[in-house]
Amino acid sequence: MKASFLREPTPYAAVNEMLGKVETAVSHILTTQLIGIYLDGSLALGDFNEETSDIDLLVLTADFLPDETIARLTDMHDQLGKSGSKWGYEMEVSYVPKAVLNQLPKREKTFVLPRIERGETLVVEPHEMDWVLHCHILREHGITLLGPPIQTLLDPIAPDQIRQATRDLFNFWWRPMADNPQNLHHVGYCVYAILTMWRMLYTLRHGAIVSKPAAAQWAMAELDERWQRLAKTAVSWRGEQLDNIAETVALIRFVDEEMRK
């Protein structure tokens, strides 16, 4: 018998409504291929923001999906994007076969799997370094919407493995931004960068991942006054334009130094 869908998994009615639509559509398309649906990301960690966050989902399948099924899923996501709810586009979903799930964090092989990112179209692309972190969040904080508890399917991920994946992600995405901070000029991106730096630094020190607000609170308690002010600015941000690009670049360079130790 198929497990029932968790109808009110979050405190956000519009998000729950969209999750219900996803479950109905995915169940119809995948039928016996569907093993489970799981919440990842900010909704799982408890730092979801209705203005800036998206919905992160893992859909676990019995096997790799054929091209015709992927085409139907692509159409489904396109239709959800046109449904009138902003959450139809503000969604990141990966379709992962059960046999691959515990292979993703090991990074011994790159798996090419269906995935959609916010505002885009479903594509088949590599799932690489960030899946160490996704799998850790899913195992420690993930919310099971449908299927067996995600904690029974994922193996624990060692703290040093989490630290290394964080270093790799920083080196790939954030270190170059210190020399080319173009993205930081977008409204809200500095705040995103500041909170991400605190979370990466926390992960480096503790080998675990916490919510961005929790990492900022840790930074305000543990780091010197210069960084405390920047953390407070990010936590109290309410959508206004900030002029702290130079400070944010300095923070990225500071975290870079910590990553190299």
CYANA upper distance limits for C-alpha pairs under 8 A (distance plus 0.5 A):
  2 LYS  CA    147 GLY  CA      7.84
  3 ALA  CA    146 LEU  CA      6.53
  3 ALA  CA    147 GLY  CA      5.92
  3 ALA  CA    148 PRO  CA      8.27
  4 SER  CA    146 LEU  CA      6.70
  4 SER  CA    147 GLY  CA      8.21
  5 PHE  CA     20 GLY  CA      8.46
  5 PHE  CA     23 GLU  CA      8.11
  5 PHE  CA    145 LEU  CA      5.98
  5 PHE  CA    146 LEU  CA      5.39
  6 LEU  CA    144 THR  CA      8.17
  6 LEU  CA    145 LEU  CA      5.39
  6 LEU  CA    146 LEU  CA      7.12
  7 ARG  CA     16 ASN  CA      7.42
  7 ARG  CA     20 GLY  CA      7.47
  7 ARG  CA    145 LEU  CA      8.40
  8 GLU  CA     13 ALA  CA      8.29
  8 GLU  CA     16 ASN  CA      6.39
  9 PRO  CA     16 ASN  CA      7.22
  9 PRO  CA    143 ILE  CA      8.10
  9 PRO  CA    145 LEU  CA      7.61
 10 THR  CA     15 VAL  CA      7.86
 10 THR  CA     16 ASN  CA      6.92
 10 THR  CA     43 LEU  CA      7.86
 12 TYR  CA     16 ASN  CA      6.70
 13 ALA  CA     17 GLU  CA      6.65
 14 ALA  CA     18 MET  CA      6.86
 14 ALA  CA     85 SER  CA      8.29
 14 ALA  CA     87 TRP  CA      8.28
 15 VAL  CA     19 LEU  CA      6.69
 15 VAL  CA     55 ILE  CA      8.43
 15 VAL  CA     87 TRP  CA      7.17
 16 ASN  CA     20 GLY  CA      6.69
 17 GLU  CA     21 LYS  CA      6.96
 18 MET  CA     22 VAL  CA      6.73
 18 MET  CA     85 SER  CA      8.27
 18 MET  CA     87 TRP  CA      7.05
 18 MET  CA     88 GLY  CA      7.42
 19 LEU  CA     23 GLU  CA      6.68
 20 GLY  CA     24 THR  CA      6.74
 21 LYS  CA     25 ALA  CA      6.66
 22 VAL  CA     26 VAL  CA      6.33
 23 GLU  CA     27 SER  CA      6.35
 23 GLU  CA     37 ILE  CA      8.16
 24 THR  CA     28 HIS  CA      6.73
 25 ALA  CA     29 ILE  CA      6.80
 25 ALA  CA     76 MET  CA      7.59
 26 VAL  CA     30 LEU  CA      6.34
 26 VAL  CA     31 THR  CA      8.35
 26 VAL  CA     34 LEU  CA      8.30
 26 VAL  CA     73 LEU  CA      7.97
 27 SER  CA     31 THR  CA      5.77
 27 SER  CA     34 LEU  CA      7.08
 29 ILE  CA     69 THR  CA      7.60
 29 ILE  CA     72 ARG  CA      7.60
 29 ILE  CA     73 LEU  CA      7.74
 30 LEU  CA     34 LEU  CA      5.95
 30 LEU  CA     69 THR  CA      7.92
 32 THR  CA     62 ALA  CA      8.29
 33 GLN  CA     61 THR  CA      5.74
 33 GLN  CA     62 ALA  CA      5.41
 33 GLN  CA     63 ASP  CA      7.34
 34 LEU  CA     59 VAL  CA      8.04
 34 LEU  CA     60 LEU  CA      6.89
 34 LEU  CA     61 THR  CA      5.33
 34 LEU  CA     62 ALA  CA      6.83
 35 ILE  CA     59 VAL  CA      8.20
 35 ILE  CA     60 LEU  CA      5.88
 35 ILE  CA     61 THR  CA      5.74
 35 ILE  CA     62 ALA  CA      6.67
 35 ILE  CA     98 LYS  CA      8.48
 35 ILE  CA    146 LEU  CA      8.36
 35 ILE  CA    147 GLY  CA      6.30
 35 ILE  CA    148 PRO  CA      8.28
 36 GLY  CA     59 VAL  CA      6.42
 36 GLY  CA     60 LEU  CA      5.59
 36 GLY  CA     61 THR  CA      7.66
 36 GLY  CA    144 THR  CA      8.16
 36 GLY  CA    145 LEU  CA      7.87
 36 GLY  CA    146 LEU  CA      5.43
 36 GLY  CA    147 GLY  CA      4.68
 36 GLY  CA    148 PRO  CA      7.21
 37 ILE  CA     57 LEU  CA      7.45
 37 ILE  CA     58 LEU  CA      6.30
 37 ILE  CA     59 VAL  CA      5.12
 37 ILE  CA     60 LEU  CA      6.76
 37 ILE  CA    144 THR  CA      6.94
 37 ILE  CA    145 LEU  CA      5.93
 37 ILE  CA    146 LEU  CA      5.55
 37 ILE  CA    147 GLY  CA      7.20
 38 TYR  CA     57 LEU  CA      6.11
 38 TYR  CA     58 LEU  CA      5.62
 38 TYR  CA     59 VAL  CA      7.00
 38 TYR  CA    138 LEU  CA      8.27
 38 TYR  CA    142 GLY  CA      7.03
 38 TYR  CA    143 ILE  CA      6.07
 38 TYR  CA    144 THR  CA      5.18
 38 TYR  CA    145 LEU  CA      5.91
 38 TYR  CA    146 LEU  CA      7.48
 38 TYR  CA    150 ILE  CA      7.64
 39 LEU  CA     43 LEU  CA      7.30
 39 LEU  CA     44 ALA  CA      6.48
 39 LEU  CA     55 ILE  CA      8.22
 39 LEU  CA     56 ASP  CA      6.48
 39 LEU  CA     57 LEU  CA      5.32
 39 LEU  CA     58 LEU  CA      7.03
 39 LEU  CA    138 LEU  CA      7.96
 39 LEU  CA    142 GLY  CA      6.10
 39 LEU  CA    143 ILE  CA      5.45
 39 LEU  CA    144 THR  CA      7.02
 39 LEU  CA    145 LEU  CA      7.55
 40 ASP  CA     44 ALA  CA      5.69
 40 ASP  CA     45 LEU  CA      8.22
 40 ASP  CA     55 ILE  CA      8.31
 40 ASP  CA     56 ASP  CA      5.50
 40 ASP  CA     57 LEU  CA      6.00
 40 ASP  CA     58 LEU  CA      7.41
 40 ASP  CA    134 HIS  CA      7.55
 40 ASP  CA    137 ILE  CA      7.16
 40 ASP  CA    138 LEU  CA      6.15
 40 ASP  CA    141 HIS  CA      8.23
 40 ASP  CA    142 GLY  CA      5.95
 40 ASP  CA    143 ILE  CA      7.60
 41 GLY  CA     45 LEU  CA      6.71
 41 GLY  CA     55 ILE  CA      7.90
 41 GLY  CA     56 ASP  CA      5.90
 41 GLY  CA     57 LEU  CA      8.44
 41 GLY  CA    134 HIS  CA      7.87
 41 GLY  CA    137 ILE  CA      7.58
 42 SER  CA     46 GLY  CA      6.27
 42 SER  CA     47 ASP  CA      5.58
 42 SER  CA     48 PHE  CA      5.24
 42 SER  CA     53 SER  CA      7.54
 42 SER  CA     54 ASP  CA      8.23
 42 SER  CA     55 ILE  CA      8.22
 42 SER  CA     56 ASP  CA      8.08
 42 SER  CA    211 SER  CA      7.69
 43 LEU  CA     47 ASP  CA      7.02
 43 LEU  CA     48 PHE  CA      5.66
 43 LEU  CA     55 ILE  CA      7.60
 43 LEU  CA     56 ASP  CA      8.10
 44 ALA  CA    137 ILE  CA      8.04
 44 ALA  CA    138 LEU  CA      8.12
 44 ALA  CA    141 HIS  CA      5.97
 44 ALA  CA    142 GLY  CA      5.71
 44 ALA  CA    143 ILE  CA      6.58
 45 LEU  CA    137 ILE  CA      7.92
 45 LEU  CA    141 HIS  CA      6.57
 45 LEU  CA    142 GLY  CA      8.29
 45 LEU  CA    210 VAL  CA      7.23
 45 LEU  CA    211 SER  CA      5.85
 46 GLY  CA    211 SER  CA      6.91
 47 ASP  CA    211 SER  CA      6.01
 47 ASP  CA    212 LYS  CA      6.95
 47 ASP  CA    213 PRO  CA      7.05
 48 PHE  CA     53 SER  CA      6.29
 48 PHE  CA     54 ASP  CA      8.42
 49 ASN  CA     53 SER  CA      5.60
 50 GLU  CA     54 ASP  CA      8.48
 53 SER  CA     90 GLU  CA      8.26
 54 ASP  CA     87 TRP  CA      7.85
 54 ASP  CA     90 GLU  CA      5.36
 54 ASP  CA     91 MET  CA      5.89
 54 ASP  CA     92 GLU  CA      7.63
 54 ASP  CA    118 ARG  CA      7.65
 55 ILE  CA     87 TRP  CA      7.86
 55 ILE  CA     90 GLU  CA      6.76
 55 ILE  CA     91 MET  CA      5.06
 55 ILE  CA     92 GLU  CA      6.49
 56 ASP  CA     91 MET  CA      6.55
 56 ASP  CA     92 GLU  CA      5.32
 56 ASP  CA     93 VAL  CA      6.41
 57 LEU  CA     91 MET  CA      8.26
 57 LEU  CA     92 GLU  CA      6.72
 57 LEU  CA     93 VAL  CA      5.18
 57 LEU  CA     94 SER  CA      7.01
 58 LEU  CA     93 VAL  CA      6.28
 58 LEU  CA     94 SER  CA      5.63
 58 LEU  CA     95 TYR  CA      6.74
 58 LEU  CA     96 VAL  CA      7.67
 59 VAL  CA     93 VAL  CA      7.62
 59 VAL  CA     94 SER  CA      6.57
 59 VAL  CA     95 TYR  CA      5.31
 59 VAL  CA     96 VAL  CA      6.73
 60 LEU  CA     95 TYR  CA      6.47
 60 LEU  CA     96 VAL  CA      5.56
 60 LEU  CA     97 PRO  CA      6.17
 60 LEU  CA     98 LYS  CA      6.46
 61 THR  CA     65 LEU  CA      8.42
 61 THR  CA     95 TYR  CA      7.28
 61 THR  CA     96 VAL  CA      6.40
 61 THR  CA     97 PRO  CA      5.05
 61 THR  CA     98 LYS  CA      6.34
 62 ALA  CA     97 PRO  CA      6.05
 62 ALA  CA     98 LYS  CA      6.21
 62 ALA  CA     99 ALA  CA      8.34
 63 ASP  CA     97 PRO  CA      5.32
 63 ASP  CA     98 LYS  CA      7.25
 63 ASP  CA     99 ALA  CA      7.93
 64 PHE  CA     96 VAL  CA      8.00
 64 PHE  CA     97 PRO  CA      6.11
 65 LEU  CA     69 THR  CA      6.72
 65 LEU  CA     70 ILE  CA      7.02
 66 PRO  CA     70 ILE  CA      6.94
 67 ASP  CA     71 ALA  CA      6.67
 68 GLU  CA     72 ARG  CA      6.90
 69 THR  CA     73 LEU  CA      6.77
 70 ILE  CA     74 THR  CA      6.61
 70 ILE  CA    114 PRO  CA      7.62
 71 ALA  CA     75 ASP  CA      6.87
 72 ARG  CA     76 MET  CA      6.66
 73 LEU  CA     77 HIS  CA      6.73
 73 LEU  CA    122 LEU  CA      8.15
 74 THR  CA     78 ASP  CA      6.77
 74 THR  CA    121 THR  CA      7.29
 74 THR  CA    122 LEU  CA      5.74
 74 THR  CA    123 VAL  CA      8.40
 75 ASP  CA     79 GLN  CA      6.71
 76 MET  CA     80 LEU  CA      6.77
 77 HIS  CA     81 GLY  CA      6.65
 77 HIS  CA     88 GLY  CA      7.85
 77 HIS  CA    121 THR  CA      7.95
 77 HIS  CA    122 LEU  CA      7.78
 78 ASP  CA     82 LYS  CA      7.09
 78 ASP  CA    121 THR  CA      7.56
 79 GLN  CA     83 SER  CA      6.74
 80 LEU  CA     85 SER  CA      8.48
 80 LEU  CA     88 GLY  CA      5.19
 80 LEU  CA     89 TYR  CA      7.74
 81 GLY  CA     85 SER  CA      7.94
 81 GLY  CA     86 LYS  CA      7.87
 81 GLY  CA     87 TRP  CA      8.06
 81 GLY  CA     88 GLY  CA      4.65
 81 GLY  CA     89 TYR  CA      5.22
 82 LYS  CA     88 GLY  CA      7.57
 83 SER  CA     88 GLY  CA      7.15
 84 GLY  CA     88 GLY  CA      8.19
 86 LYS  CA     90 GLU  CA      6.71
 87 TRP  CA     91 MET  CA      6.79
 89 TYR  CA    118 ARG  CA      6.09
 89 TYR  CA    119 GLY  CA      5.35
 89 TYR  CA    120 GLU  CA      7.94
 90 GLU  CA    118 ARG  CA      5.27
 90 GLU  CA    119 GLY  CA      6.70
 91 MET  CA    116 ILE  CA      7.97
 91 MET  CA    117 GLU  CA      6.79
 91 MET  CA    118 ARG  CA      5.37
 91 MET  CA    119 GLY  CA      8.01
 92 GLU  CA    115 ARG  CA      7.82
 92 GLU  CA    116 ILE  CA      5.82
 92 GLU  CA    117 GLU  CA      4.88
 92 GLU  CA    118 ARG  CA      5.97
 93 VAL  CA    115 ARG  CA      6.11
 93 VAL  CA    116 ILE  CA      5.82
 93 VAL  CA    117 GLU  CA      7.30
 94 SER  CA    113 LEU  CA      7.93
 94 SER  CA    114 PRO  CA      6.55
 94 SER  CA    115 ARG  CA      4.91
 94 SER  CA    116 ILE  CA      7.14
 95 TYR  CA    113 LEU  CA      7.07
 95 TYR  CA    114 PRO  CA      5.99
 95 TYR  CA    115 ARG  CA      6.80
 96 VAL  CA    100 VAL  CA      7.25
 96 VAL  CA    101 LEU  CA      7.02
 96 VAL  CA    113 LEU  CA      7.19
 96 VAL  CA    114 PRO  CA      8.20
 97 PRO  CA    101 LEU  CA      7.01
 99 ALA  CA    103 GLN  CA      8.20
100 VAL  CA    104 LEU  CA      6.85
101 LEU  CA    154 LEU  CA      7.67
102 ASN  CA    106 LYS  CA      7.89
102 ASN  CA    154 LEU  CA      6.58
102 ASN  CA    155 ASP  CA      7.07
103 GLN  CA    107 ARG  CA      7.47
103 GLN  CA    108 GLU  CA      8.08
103 GLN  CA    109 LYS  CA      8.29
104 LEU  CA    109 LYS  CA      8.20
104 LEU  CA    110 THR  CA      8.15
104 LEU  CA    111 PHE  CA      7.93
104 LEU  CA    127 HIS  CA      7.87
104 LEU  CA    128 GLU  CA      7.80
104 LEU  CA    131 TRP  CA      6.71
104 LEU  CA    132 VAL  CA      7.42
105 PRO  CA    129 MET  CA      8.13
105 PRO  CA    131 TRP  CA      6.28
105 PRO  CA    132 VAL  CA      4.72
105 PRO  CA    133 LEU  CA      8.39
105 PRO  CA    135 CYS  CA      7.35
105 PRO  CA    157 ILE  CA      8.25
106 LYS  CA    132 VAL  CA      8.01
107 ARG  CA    128 GLU  CA      7.43
107 ARG  CA    129 MET  CA      7.61
110 THR  CA    126 PRO  CA      6.65
110 THR  CA    127 HIS  CA      6.98
110 THR  CA    128 GLU  CA      6.72
111 PHE  CA    125 GLU  CA      8.47
111 PHE  CA    126 PRO  CA      5.99
111 PHE  CA    127 HIS  CA      6.27
111 PHE  CA    128 GLU  CA      8.09
112 VAL  CA    124 VAL  CA      6.57
112 VAL  CA    125 GLU  CA      5.34
112 VAL  CA    126 PRO  CA      4.71
112 VAL  CA    127 HIS  CA      6.73
113 LEU  CA    124 VAL  CA      5.49
113 LEU  CA    125 GLU  CA      6.03
113 LEU  CA    126 PRO  CA      6.83
113 LEU  CA    127 HIS  CA      7.38
114 PRO  CA    122 LEU  CA      7.07
114 PRO  CA    123 VAL  CA      6.00
114 PRO  CA    124 VAL  CA      4.67
114 PRO  CA    125 GLU  CA      6.91
115 ARG  CA    122 LEU  CA      5.99
115 ARG  CA    123 VAL  CA      6.05
115 ARG  CA    124 VAL  CA      6.55
115 ARG  CA    125 GLU  CA      7.36
116 ILE  CA    120 GLU  CA      6.90
116 ILE  CA    121 THR  CA      6.35
116 ILE  CA    122 LEU  CA      4.76
116 ILE  CA    123 VAL  CA      6.72
117 GLU  CA    121 THR  CA      7.78
117 GLU  CA    122 LEU  CA      7.93
127 HIS  CA    131 TRP  CA      7.13
129 MET  CA    133 LEU  CA      8.41
129 MET  CA    165 ALA  CA      6.47
129 MET  CA    168 ASP  CA      7.68
129 MET  CA    169 LEU  CA      7.34
130 ASP  CA    134 HIS  CA      6.84
130 ASP  CA    165 ALA  CA      7.26
130 ASP  CA    166 THR  CA      8.46
130 ASP  CA    169 LEU  CA      7.36
131 TRP  CA    135 CYS  CA      6.32
132 VAL  CA    136 HIS  CA      6.81
132 VAL  CA    157 ILE  CA      8.18
132 VAL  CA    161 GLN  CA      8.05
132 VAL  CA    162 ILE  CA      7.00
132 VAL  CA    165 ALA  CA      6.90
133 LEU  CA    137 ILE  CA      6.72
133 LEU  CA    162 ILE  CA      6.87
133 LEU  CA    165 ALA  CA      7.56
133 LEU  CA    166 THR  CA      8.22
133 LEU  CA    209 ILE  CA      8.39
134 HIS  CA    138 LEU  CA      6.57
135 CYS  CA    139 ARG  CA      6.55
135 CYS  CA    154 LEU  CA      7.80
135 CYS  CA    157 ILE  CA      8.38
136 HIS  CA    140 GLU  CA      6.57
136 HIS  CA    156 PRO  CA      7.73
136 HIS  CA    157 ILE  CA      6.63
136 HIS  CA    162 ILE  CA      8.28
136 HIS  CA    209 ILE  CA      8.37
137 ILE  CA    141 HIS  CA      5.80
137 ILE  CA    142 GLY  CA      6.63
137 ILE  CA    209 ILE  CA      7.58
138 LEU  CA    142 GLY  CA      4.39
138 LEU  CA    143 ILE  CA      7.94
138 LEU  CA    150 ILE  CA      7.47
138 LEU  CA    151 GLN  CA      8.04
139 ARG  CA    150 ILE  CA      6.81
139 ARG  CA    151 GLN  CA      5.42
139 ARG  CA    154 LEU  CA      6.50
139 ARG  CA    155 ASP  CA      8.13
139 ARG  CA    156 PRO  CA      7.67
140 GLU  CA    151 GLN  CA      7.77
142 GLY  CA    150 ILE  CA      7.39
142 GLY  CA    151 GLN  CA      8.31
143 ILE  CA    150 ILE  CA      8.06
144 THR  CA    148 PRO  CA      7.90
144 THR  CA    149 PRO  CA      6.16
144 THR  CA    150 ILE  CA      6.62
148 PRO  CA    152 THR  CA      7.71
148 PRO  CA    153 LEU  CA      8.37
149 PRO  CA    153 LEU  CA      7.73
150 ILE  CA    154 LEU  CA      6.97
151 GLN  CA    155 ASP  CA      8.35
157 ILE  CA    161 GLN  CA      7.14
157 ILE  CA    162 ILE  CA      7.51
158 ALA  CA    162 ILE  CA      7.00
158 ALA  CA    207 GLY  CA      8.37
159 PRO  CA    163 ARG  CA      6.71
159 PRO  CA    206 HIS  CA      8.07
159 PRO  CA    207 GLY  CA      4.67
159 PRO  CA    208 ALA  CA      6.84
160 ASP  CA    164 GLN  CA      6.61
160 ASP  CA    207 GLY  CA      6.78
161 GLN  CA    165 ALA  CA      6.74
162 ILE  CA    166 THR  CA      6.71
162 ILE  CA    203 THR  CA      8.00
162 ILE  CA    207 GLY  CA      6.45
162 ILE  CA    208 ALA  CA      7.36
163 ARG  CA    167 ARG  CA      6.78
163 ARG  CA    203 THR  CA      6.80
163 ARG  CA    204 LEU  CA      5.79
163 ARG  CA    207 GLY  CA      6.14
163 ARG  CA    208 ALA  CA      8.46
164 GLN  CA    168 ASP  CA      6.65
165 ALA  CA    169 LEU  CA      6.61
166 THR  CA    170 PHE  CA      6.57
166 THR  CA    200 MET  CA      6.94
166 THR  CA    203 THR  CA      7.95
166 THR  CA    204 LEU  CA      7.88
167 ARG  CA    171 ASN  CA      6.57
167 ARG  CA    259 MET  CA      6.84
168 ASP  CA    172 PHE  CA      6.60
169 LEU  CA    173 TRP  CA      6.52
169 LEU  CA    174 TRP  CA      8.03
170 PHE  CA    174 TRP  CA      5.39
170 PHE  CA    175 ARG  CA      6.55
170 PHE  CA    256 ASP  CA      8.49
171 ASN  CA    175 ARG  CA      5.65
171 ASN  CA    176 PRO  CA      7.90
172 PHE  CA    176 PRO  CA      7.86
173 TRP  CA    177 MET  CA      7.51
174 TRP  CA    178 ALA  CA      7.51
174 TRP  CA    252 ILE  CA      7.62
175 ARG  CA    179 ASP  CA      8.24
175 ARG  CA    252 ILE  CA      7.44
175 ARG  CA    253 ARG  CA      7.95
175 ARG  CA    256 ASP  CA      7.25
176 PRO  CA    180 ASN  CA      6.81
177 MET  CA    181 PRO  CA      5.29
177 MET  CA    182 GLN  CA      8.04
177 MET  CA    183 ASN  CA      8.26
177 MET  CA    249 VAL  CA      8.29
178 ALA  CA    249 VAL  CA      5.72
178 ALA  CA    250 ALA  CA      8.29
178 ALA  CA    252 ILE  CA      6.82
178 ALA  CA    253 ARG  CA      7.16
181 PRO  CA    185 HIS  CA      7.90
181 PRO  CA    245 ILE  CA      8.35
181 PRO  CA    249 VAL  CA      7.87
182 GLN  CA    186 HIS  CA      8.48
183 ASN  CA    189 TYR  CA      7.26
184 LEU  CA    189 TYR  CA      5.74
184 LEU  CA    190 CYS  CA      5.69
184 LEU  CA    193 ALA  CA      8.34
184 LEU  CA    245 ILE  CA      6.88
185 HIS  CA    189 TYR  CA      7.55
185 HIS  CA    190 CYS  CA      7.96
185 HIS  CA    245 ILE  CA      7.80
186 HIS  CA    190 CYS  CA      8.16
187 VAL  CA    239 GLY  CA      8.00
187 VAL  CA    240 GLU  CA      8.02
187 VAL  CA    241 GLN  CA      6.26
187 VAL  CA    242 LEU  CA      7.93
188 GLY  CA    192 TYR  CA      6.79
188 GLY  CA    239 GLY  CA      7.17
188 GLY  CA    240 GLU  CA      8.41
188 GLY  CA    241 GLN  CA      7.86
188 GLY  CA    242 LEU  CA      8.40
189 TYR  CA    193 ALA  CA      6.51
190 CYS  CA    194 ILE  CA      6.55
190 CYS  CA    242 LEU  CA      8.24
190 CYS  CA    244 ASN  CA      7.92
190 CYS  CA    245 ILE  CA      7.18
190 CYS  CA    248 THR  CA      6.97
191 VAL  CA    195 LEU  CA      6.67
191 VAL  CA    233 THR  CA      8.49
191 VAL  CA    234 ALA  CA      5.53
191 VAL  CA    237 TRP  CA      7.88
192 TYR  CA    196 THR  CA      6.51
192 TYR  CA    234 ALA  CA      8.42
193 ALA  CA    197 MET  CA      6.54
193 ALA  CA    248 THR  CA      7.81
194 ILE  CA    198 TRP  CA      6.93
194 ILE  CA    230 LEU  CA      8.06
194 ILE  CA    231 ALA  CA      7.57
194 ILE  CA    234 ALA  CA      7.17
194 ILE  CA    248 THR  CA      6.91
194 ILE  CA    251 LEU  CA      7.89
195 LEU  CA    199 ARG  CA      6.79
195 LEU  CA    212 LYS  CA      6.01
195 LEU  CA    213 PRO  CA      7.87
195 LEU  CA    215 ALA  CA      7.84
195 LEU  CA    216 ALA  CA      6.85
195 LEU  CA    231 ALA  CA      7.87
195 LEU  CA    234 ALA  CA      7.26
196 THR  CA    200 MET  CA      6.56
196 THR  CA    212 LYS  CA      7.16
197 MET  CA    201 LEU  CA      6.55
197 MET  CA    251 LEU  CA      7.96
197 MET  CA    252 ILE  CA      7.29
197 MET  CA    255 VAL  CA      7.31
198 TRP  CA    202 TYR  CA      6.56
198 TRP  CA    212 LYS  CA      7.80
198 TRP  CA    215 ALA  CA      5.99
198 TRP  CA    216 ALA  CA      6.36
198 TRP  CA    219 ALA  CA      6.92
199 ARG  CA    203 THR  CA      6.61
199 ARG  CA    209 ILE  CA      7.50
199 ARG  CA    210 VAL  CA      7.32
199 ARG  CA    211 SER  CA      7.80
199 ARG  CA    212 LYS  CA      6.31
199 ARG  CA    215 ALA  CA      5.53
199 ARG  CA    216 ALA  CA      7.88
200 MET  CA    204 LEU  CA      6.61
201 LEU  CA    205 ARG  CA      6.78
201 LEU  CA    255 VAL  CA      7.11
201 LEU  CA    258 GLU  CA      8.20
202 TYR  CA    206 HIS  CA      6.48
202 TYR  CA    207 GLY  CA      8.24
202 TYR  CA    208 ALA  CA      8.10
202 TYR  CA    209 ILE  CA      7.90
202 TYR  CA    210 VAL  CA      8.44
202 TYR  CA    215 ALA  CA      6.78
202 TYR  CA    218 TRP  CA      8.26
203 THR  CA    207 GLY  CA      5.33
203 THR  CA    208 ALA  CA      5.52
203 THR  CA    209 ILE  CA      6.02
203 THR  CA    210 VAL  CA      8.36
204 LEU  CA    208 ALA  CA      8.44
204 LEU  CA    259 MET  CA      7.92
210 VAL  CA    214 ALA  CA      6.73
210 VAL  CA    215 ALA  CA      6.81
211 SER  CA    215 ALA  CA      6.71
212 LYS  CA    216 ALA  CA      6.66
213 PRO  CA    217 GLN  CA      6.71
213 PRO  CA    235 VAL  CA      7.24
214 ALA  CA    218 TRP  CA      6.72
215 ALA  CA    219 ALA  CA      6.68
216 ALA  CA    220 MET  CA      6.71
216 ALA  CA    231 ALA  CA      6.14
216 ALA  CA    232 LYS  CA      8.21
216 ALA  CA    235 VAL  CA      7.63
217 GLN  CA    221 ALA  CA      6.83
217 GLN  CA    231 ALA  CA      8.25
218 TRP  CA    222 GLU  CA      6.47
219 ALA  CA    223 LEU  CA      5.88
219 ALA  CA    227 TRP  CA      7.87
219 ALA  CA    228 GLN  CA      7.00
219 ALA  CA    231 ALA  CA      7.39
220 MET  CA    224 ASP  CA      8.36
220 MET  CA    225 GLU  CA      8.41
220 MET  CA    227 TRP  CA      7.74
220 MET  CA    228 GLN  CA      5.00
220 MET  CA    229 ARG  CA      8.31
220 MET  CA    231 ALA  CA      6.85
220 MET  CA    232 LYS  CA      7.89
221 ALA  CA    228 GLN  CA      8.17
223 LEU  CA    227 TRP  CA      6.81
223 LEU  CA    228 GLN  CA      7.01
224 ASP  CA    228 GLN  CA      6.82
225 GLU  CA    229 ARG  CA      6.84
226 ARG  CA    230 LEU  CA      7.38
227 TRP  CA    231 ALA  CA      6.67
227 TRP  CA    251 LEU  CA      8.27
228 GLN  CA    232 LYS  CA      6.71
229 ARG  CA    233 THR  CA      6.78
230 LEU  CA    234 ALA  CA      6.93
230 LEU  CA    247 GLU  CA      8.25
231 ALA  CA    235 VAL  CA      6.74
232 LYS  CA    236 SER  CA      6.59
233 THR  CA    237 TRP  CA      6.55
244 ASN  CA    248 THR  CA      6.68
245 ILE  CA    249 VAL  CA      6.61
246 ALA  CA    250 ALA  CA      6.70
247 GLU  CA    251 LEU  CA      6.72
248 THR  CA    252 ILE  CA      6.80
249 VAL  CA    253 ARG  CA      6.80
250 ALA  CA    254 PHE  CA      6.65
251 LEU  CA    255 VAL  CA      6.71
252 ILE  CA    256 ASP  CA      6.59
253 ARG  CA    257 GLU  CA      6.82
254 PHE  CA    258 GLU  CA      6.99
255 VAL  CA    259 MET  CA      6.57
256 ASP  CA    260 ARG  CA      6.89
257 GLU  CA    261 LYS  CA      7.22
